[in-house]
Amino acid sequence: MKSLPLALGLMFTIGSISPLFANDITSPSTIQTEEVPVPAGLKKFVPKGYQALNMTKGDLNLDAYPDVIMVLKKIGEEETTDDSEHPEKRPLLILIGQPDKSYKLAARSENTVYCYKCGGIMGDPFSGITIKKGYFTIEHFGGSAWRWTRFVTYKYSAADKNWYLHKDGHESYHATEPDKGKTTTYTVKDFGKVPFTQFDIYKEK
Protein backbone atom coordinates (compact mmCIF):
# COMPACT_ATOMS: atom_id res chain seq x y z
CA MET A 1 0.00 0.00 0.00
CA LYS A 2 1.40 3.36 -1.03
CA SER A 3 0.06 6.55 0.45
CA LEU A 4 -1.13 9.68 -1.34
CA PRO A 5 0.63 12.98 -2.10
CA LEU A 6 1.18 15.44 0.71
CA ALA A 7 -0.73 18.09 -1.22
CA LEU A 8 -4.00 16.54 0.02
CA GLY A 9 -5.80 16.04 3.38
CA LEU A 10 -9.26 15.78 4.98
CA MET A 11 -11.13 17.33 7.87
CA PHE A 12 -12.46 13.97 9.06
CA THR A 13 -13.04 12.62 12.55
CA ILE A 14 -14.61 9.49 13.96
CA GLY A 15 -15.77 10.96 17.25
CA SER A 16 -14.93 12.96 20.31
CA ILE A 17 -11.52 13.11 21.96
CA SER A 18 -10.85 10.23 24.33
CA PRO A 19 -10.41 10.69 28.10
CA LEU A 20 -6.81 11.14 29.22
CA PHE A 21 -4.59 10.05 32.07
CA ALA A 22 -5.09 12.49 34.93
CA ASN A 23 -2.16 14.92 34.62
CA ASP A 24 0.30 12.64 32.88
CA ILE A 25 -0.89 12.74 29.28
CA THR A 26 -1.48 15.81 27.17
CA SER A 27 -4.48 16.63 25.01
CA PRO A 28 -4.42 14.78 21.67
CA SER A 29 -5.80 17.84 19.91
CA THR A 30 -2.76 19.92 20.82
CA ILE A 31 0.31 19.98 18.54
CA GLN A 32 3.23 18.50 20.47
CA THR A 33 6.64 20.04 20.00
CA GLU A 34 8.23 19.26 23.36
CA GLU A 35 8.75 16.13 25.41
CA VAL A 36 5.62 14.74 27.06
CA PRO A 37 6.03 13.37 30.62
CA VAL A 38 5.78 9.56 30.62
CA PRO A 39 4.11 7.70 33.52
CA ALA A 40 6.45 5.26 35.28
CA GLY A 41 4.62 2.22 33.96
CA LEU A 42 5.19 3.29 30.34
CA LYS A 43 8.82 4.41 30.45
CA LYS A 44 10.07 0.97 29.41
CA PHE A 45 8.50 1.52 25.98
CA VAL A 46 10.62 4.61 25.26
CA PRO A 47 13.96 3.48 23.75
CA LYS A 48 17.21 5.26 24.44
CA GLY A 49 17.59 8.39 22.34
CA TYR A 50 13.82 8.98 22.06
CA GLN A 51 11.17 11.03 23.84
CA ALA A 52 7.38 10.85 23.94
CA LEU A 53 5.78 13.31 21.54
CA ASN A 54 2.19 12.39 22.35
CA MET A 55 0.25 9.92 24.50
CA THR A 56 -3.48 9.34 24.14
CA LYS A 57 -5.68 6.99 26.15
CA GLY A 58 -8.77 5.17 24.89
CA ASP A 59 -10.38 1.87 23.92
CA LEU A 60 -8.32 0.35 21.10
CA ASN A 61 -9.36 -3.32 21.28
CA LEU A 62 -12.91 -3.27 22.65
CA ASP A 63 -12.20 -4.81 26.03
CA ALA A 64 -12.58 -3.63 29.63
CA TYR A 65 -9.08 -2.17 30.02
CA PRO A 66 -7.89 1.28 28.86
CA ASP A 67 -5.22 1.34 26.16
CA VAL A 68 -2.62 3.89 25.08
CA ILE A 69 -1.17 5.15 21.82
CA MET A 70 2.31 6.61 22.26
CA VAL A 71 4.05 8.62 19.53
CA LEU A 72 7.82 8.87 19.90
CA LYS A 73 10.33 11.30 18.46
CA LYS A 74 14.08 11.03 18.19
CA ILE A 75 15.89 13.48 20.44
CA GLY A 76 17.28 16.24 18.22
CA GLU A 77 15.01 15.42 15.26
CA GLU A 78 14.72 19.15 14.51
CA GLU A 79 18.37 19.12 13.44
CA THR A 80 18.71 15.64 11.91
CA THR A 81 15.62 15.59 9.67
CA ASP A 82 16.58 17.06 6.29
CA ASP A 83 13.12 16.96 4.71
CA SER A 84 10.31 14.53 3.94
CA GLU A 85 12.67 12.65 1.59
CA HIS A 86 15.09 11.91 4.47
CA PRO A 87 12.90 11.95 7.58
CA GLU A 88 13.66 10.99 11.14
CA LYS A 89 10.87 8.48 11.61
CA ARG A 90 8.39 8.87 14.48
CA PRO A 91 7.36 5.48 15.87
CA LEU A 92 3.74 5.00 16.91
CA LEU A 93 3.17 2.33 19.57
CA ILE A 94 -0.13 0.59 20.33
CA LEU A 95 -0.05 -0.34 24.02
CA ILE A 96 -2.84 -2.61 25.24
CA GLY A 97 -4.03 -2.43 28.84
CA GLN A 98 -3.79 -5.59 30.96
CA PRO A 99 -5.90 -6.79 33.94
CA ASP A 100 -3.07 -5.87 36.34
CA LYS A 101 -3.07 -2.27 34.98
CA SER A 102 0.21 -2.80 33.09
CA TYR A 103 0.56 -2.42 29.31
CA LYS A 104 1.67 -4.73 26.51
CA LEU A 105 3.13 -3.61 23.18
CA ALA A 106 0.72 -4.92 20.51
CA ALA A 107 2.00 -3.15 17.39
CA ARG A 108 4.52 -0.54 16.22
CA SER A 109 4.85 1.49 13.03
CA GLU A 110 7.38 4.11 11.94
CA ASN A 111 5.37 5.02 8.84
CA THR A 112 2.05 6.42 10.03
CA VAL A 113 3.14 9.75 11.63
CA TYR A 114 4.76 12.40 9.43
CA CYS A 115 8.22 13.76 10.26
CA TYR A 116 9.04 17.06 11.95
CA LYS A 117 9.68 18.93 8.66
CA CYS A 118 6.96 17.23 6.59
CA GLY A 119 4.55 20.14 7.13
CA GLY A 120 6.45 22.63 4.98
CA ILE A 121 6.28 26.27 6.01
CA MET A 122 3.53 25.46 8.51
CA GLY A 123 6.06 23.48 10.55
CA ASP A 124 5.51 20.22 12.38
CA PRO A 125 2.39 18.68 10.75
CA PHE A 126 1.45 16.31 13.57
CA SER A 127 -1.73 17.56 15.25
CA GLY A 128 -2.74 14.69 17.50
CA ILE A 129 -4.50 11.35 17.95
CA THR A 130 -8.20 10.60 18.41
CA ILE A 131 -9.37 7.23 19.82
CA LYS A 132 -12.93 5.92 19.99
CA LYS A 133 -14.19 2.35 20.46
CA GLY A 134 -11.63 0.42 18.42
CA TYR A 135 -10.87 3.23 15.97
CA PHE A 136 -7.97 5.67 16.07
CA THR A 137 -7.09 8.59 13.81
CA ILE A 138 -3.72 10.29 13.25
CA GLU A 139 -4.24 13.97 12.41
CA HIS A 140 -1.89 16.12 10.28
CA PHE A 141 -1.93 19.68 8.96
CA GLY A 142 0.62 21.51 6.79
CA GLY A 143 1.45 23.52 3.68
CA SER A 144 2.05 27.20 2.96
CA ALA A 145 -0.26 29.31 0.78
CA TRP A 146 -1.79 25.99 -0.21
CA ARG A 147 -2.80 24.16 2.96
CA TRP A 148 -3.48 20.45 3.40
CA THR A 149 -4.78 18.12 6.05
CA ARG A 150 -4.56 14.36 6.27
CA PHE A 151 -6.48 12.20 8.73
CA VAL A 152 -5.61 8.50 8.65
CA THR A 153 -7.99 6.18 10.52
CA TYR A 154 -7.51 2.57 11.59
CA LYS A 155 -10.14 0.08 12.80
CA TYR A 156 -9.70 -2.86 15.16
CA SER A 157 -10.67 -6.34 13.98
CA ALA A 158 -11.70 -8.56 16.89
CA ALA A 159 -11.59 -11.60 14.59
CA ASP A 160 -7.80 -11.51 14.14
CA LYS A 161 -6.90 -9.04 16.91
CA ASN A 162 -5.29 -6.54 14.56
CA TRP A 163 -5.83 -2.99 13.28
CA TYR A 164 -6.45 -2.20 9.62
CA LEU A 165 -6.53 0.97 7.55
CA HIS A 166 -10.14 2.19 7.55
CA LYS A 167 -10.09 5.63 5.94
CA ASP A 168 -7.43 7.90 4.43
CA GLY A 169 -8.86 11.39 4.25
CA HIS A 170 -7.38 14.41 2.46
CA GLU A 171 -8.23 18.05 1.93
CA SER A 172 -6.34 20.84 0.16
CA TYR A 173 -7.26 24.51 -0.08
CA HIS A 174 -5.71 27.92 -0.63
CA ALA A 175 -5.27 30.01 2.51
CA THR A 176 -7.22 32.87 0.91
CA GLU A 177 -10.14 30.59 -0.02
CA PRO A 178 -10.52 27.99 2.76
CA ASP A 179 -14.15 27.34 1.79
CA LYS A 180 -13.15 26.20 -1.71
CA GLY A 181 -11.03 23.22 -0.77
CA LYS A 182 -10.92 19.82 -2.43
CA THR A 183 -11.78 16.87 -0.22
CA THR A 184 -11.06 13.21 -0.97
CA THR A 185 -11.68 10.20 1.24
CA TYR A 186 -10.27 6.77 0.38
CA THR A 187 -11.75 3.64 1.98
CA VAL A 188 -11.23 -0.11 1.97
CA LYS A 189 -12.94 -0.21 -1.43
CA ASP A 190 -9.98 1.80 -2.78
CA PHE A 191 -6.95 0.34 -0.97
CA GLY A 192 -8.09 -3.12 0.17
CA LYS A 193 -7.13 -4.79 3.44
CA VAL A 194 -4.04 -2.99 4.79
CA PRO A 195 -2.67 -3.92 8.25
CA PHE A 196 -1.53 -1.06 10.48
CA THR A 197 2.10 -2.20 10.31
CA GLN A 198 2.14 -2.24 6.49
CA PHE A 199 0.75 1.22 5.77
CA ASP A 200 3.38 3.78 4.69
CA ILE A 201 2.30 7.41 4.78
CA TYR A 202 5.49 8.50 2.99
CA LYS A 203 4.83 6.59 -0.23
CA GLU A 204 2.63 7.64 -3.10
CA LYS A 205 -0.27 5.40 -4.04
N, C-alpha and C positions, 0 to 999 in steps of 0.2 A: 504494500500500500504506500503510495507516494502522496504527500500532502499537496495543498494548493498554494498558489503564489501569495506572497505577503501583502500584495496590493489589495486583498480582500479581507472581509470580516463580517460578523453578524451580532446585532444586539439581541441575543437569545439567552433565556434563562429557564431552568426547569423548576424553579421554586424559590422560596425564601432562604435567606442565609441560615446556616445551621447554628445551633447553640455552641458556645465555646467553653474551653477550660477556664475556670474562674479568673485568674489574673495572669495566667501563664501563656495564653495563646492569643495572638492579635486578631483583629477583625479580618476576614477573608476578602472584604470589599476594599481594603486599604492597600495601596501599592507599597510593597516592602522594599526598602533600600538598605536597611541596616539589619544587623543580627537580631533574631528573635530569641528571647530566653527559652531554653528547653527544659521541661520538667525532668527531674532526676530519672524517672523511669524510662525516659525516651533518649537519654544522652548516648546510650550504647549504639543507637542507629546513626549517629553523626560521625562519619569517618574523619580521621586526622586530616587537617587541611581544609575542612569544610565548616560552614555555619548553616543554621536554619534560616531560610528566607521567609518561610510561611508555614504555619501549622493550623489546620482546620479540623474540627471534630464533627462527626456525624455518623449516620448509619450507612455503612458501605456494603454490608453483606446480609442485611435483613435478619439479624439475630437480636438477642437481648442486650448485647454489650456494645458500648460506644467505640467507634473506630477513629483513626486519625490519618489524615494525609499530611505528609511533611515534604516540603520543597527545600532542597539544599542548594547552596551556592558555594563555589570555590572561593576561599579567602583571597582577595586581591583580584577578583575577576574583572573589575573595572579597568585594570591595567593589562591583563593578559588576553582579553578577548579583542581580537582585531576587528572583526565584523561578523555578519551572519554566515559568511563563507568559512570562517575559522573560529567558531564559537567555543567558549568554555561552557560545557554542558551543565545543565541544572537538573540533577536527579530528582525524581518524584517518587516517594515511597508510600505504598499502601500498607498501613499498620493496623492489624485486626485485633480488637479487644478480646481478652481472654477472661474466663470466669474468675480468675484470681486478681483481676484488674491490671494484669501486665499486658504487653502487646507483642504480636508476632508479625514479622515481615512477610507479607503475602505476595507482593510484586514490586518491581522497581523498573523505572524507565528513565533514560536520559534524553529522550526525544519527544517529549510532550509539553515541555515548558521552554519558551523561547529564551535566548541568551540576553545578557545585559544590554548589548548594543543593537539588538534586532528590531528595536522600535524606531530607528532613524532619529530625526531631530527631536521627536517627542520623548526620547530617552528610553529607560527601561520599560518594555511593553507589558510585563507581567502585572496584572491587576488583582488577581486573587483566585480563590477556589470556592465553589459553592457545592454543598453536599445535601442530597435529599433522598432518603429511602432507596438506596441502592444505585443512585445516579450520582455522578460528580462531574462538574464542569470547570475547565481551566479557562480563565478569562484573560484576553490580551487586547491592548490598544496601542496604536503607533501611527507613524507617518509624519508628514510636514504640512504643506498646503493641502495635499491629498491625505486624508485620514483613513485609517482602516481599523476594524476590530475583528477578532477571531475568537469564537467561543467553541471549544471542543468538549463534547460530552460523551461520557462512557456510562454503560449500563451493566449492572451485575447480573450474571446468569447463575441461578441457584442450582441448575442441572449439572453444570460442570465446575461450579465454584470459581468462576473467572469473570473478568470485566472485558467488555467489548465496545468498540467504537459505536456510538449510537447516532450522534449528529455532529457535523462539522459545519459550523455556521460562519458566514463572512458578510461583511458590509464595507463598502468604500464610499467616500463622499468628499467633496471639496469643503474646506473650512468655511468658505463664504456662502455655501449652499448646503448646510447639513440636512435639510429636508428633502434633498434631491439625490440621496444616496442609492446605491445599487446593493441589493441584498440577495444572497444566495445561500441556501441550506442544502447540504448533501446528507443523505441518509443511507441506511443499509442497502436500499435498492440501488444506490450508486456505487458504493465501495465494497459491498459484500460483508463477510464476517471477518472482522479485523480484531485480534486480541490486543489488549492494552499494551503489552510489551512489544508488539510488532509495528505499531503506528509510529511514523516518523514525521514530525511537523516541519522538518527542514527540507524535505524532498517535495518536488513538484509531482502532481498526479500524472 
